[in-house]
Amino acid sequence: MLTPWDAGRWLLLATLWSLQYIFMRLAVPVFGTGIVAEGRAVFAALFLVPWVAFVMKDTIGLRAHWKDHLAVSLVNNVLPFVCFAFAATALPASYLAVVNGMVPLWSAVIAAPVLKEPLGARRVAGFALGVAGVALIVRLGPVALDLRTMLAAVSAMVGAALWGWAGVVIRQRTGRVPPISLATGSVLFCAVLLSPAWVGTPAVATWTAPSLVGLVALGVLVSGIAYLPFFTLVRDIGPTRTLTVGLAVPVLGILWGWLLLDETVTLGMLAGAALVLAALVLVMRK
């Protein structure tokens, strides 16, 4: 079972990550895919760099461990940031949160052969139940599927697969690079790699207060503060158990979408959320 310290970090991570799709839906219509992905990395770095330097009094180790930082950046930042920002152009926040429920499944599938983590019958059943819940939410949700929403859904699912893979990549590298230093280096690399996106920055006159708040919060909260529990949990309890937050995110995401964006919630979506909660219980137990 998780210790209280692990459980507290897990709950903080689940809450922050479930809010990211609210922030995306606020920011993407104004700033577009590229700026949202890039801005997320920049504002995360503005939080994490001072944290490492002045709170932890540590170094990032960009020169000594640049390969580790780059590998994590590509699968945990650059590619999934772009995938989910694009998906947010067509899908509501609750749908994006639902697709996030695929992250722990991908993590378990990849970690089993790479990290030699046993799945176990209970975890397999839990993942299957979680996938069923996610599918039920998508199938019975209020948004009709057309080409645009289908492309967005595929993009989001690719992003979820990348995040599942990222958990394994991070676990492989936290032994030689301190976890928060690794998190900081990865977002710095991401900010550099996505920097050409600034060419498409919309005119300041088109910016709105909610969109700017969403962009800053996406970086500082979701990819800054949230990385403190995420990278340390991957080190302490492994990527599979850490990424079970992906099963809680759909439930919380539906709640935030309803409360904050007035998104429609159907009985089918609530039934799917109940299955996801049941799956979460199965997967979190050893």
Secondary structure by P-SEA (a helix, b strand, c coil): cccaaaaaaaaaaaaaaaaaaaaaaaccccccaaaaaaaaaaaaaaaaaaaacccccccccccccaaaaaaaaaaccaaaaaaaaaaaccccaaaaaaaacaaaaaaaaaaaccccccccaaaaaaaaaaaaaaaaaaaaccccccaaaaaaaaaaaaaaaaaaaaaaaaaaccccccaaaaaaaaaaaaaaaaccccccccccccccaaaaaaaaaacccccaaaaaaaaaaaaacccccccccccaaaaaaaaaaaacccccccaaaaaaaaaaaaaaaaaacc
